[in-house]
């Protein structure tokens, strides 16, 4: 996995990224909700022949961090497309 873009509100030199116990989960379904105070992003996996999506991860973010996440995703997608070509949603 290429991970060239990170953003943390703490001093970058002082942040140690630890992955001990980290488990990767595949997601092909997403749900986003929000209130005046937070954004909630649910990640789920669904089989193409089922109408049930199993939610396995929920991330709750302050609105400012949601904006930061958006910028990171847009930058990463741009870098990916420069390296590998355009992403077409119908290919998923």
Secondary structure as GFF3:
##gff-version 3
##sequence-region A 1 92
A	DSSP	three_ten_helix	12	14	.	.	.	ID=ss1
A	DSSP	beta_strand	29	34	.	.	.	ID=ss2
A	DSSP	beta_strand	39	45	.	.	.	ID=ss3
A	DSSP	beta_strand	54	61	.	.	.	ID=ss4
A	DSSP	alpha_helix	63	84	.	.	.	ID=ss5
A	DSSP	three_ten_helix	89	91	.	.	.	ID=ss6
###
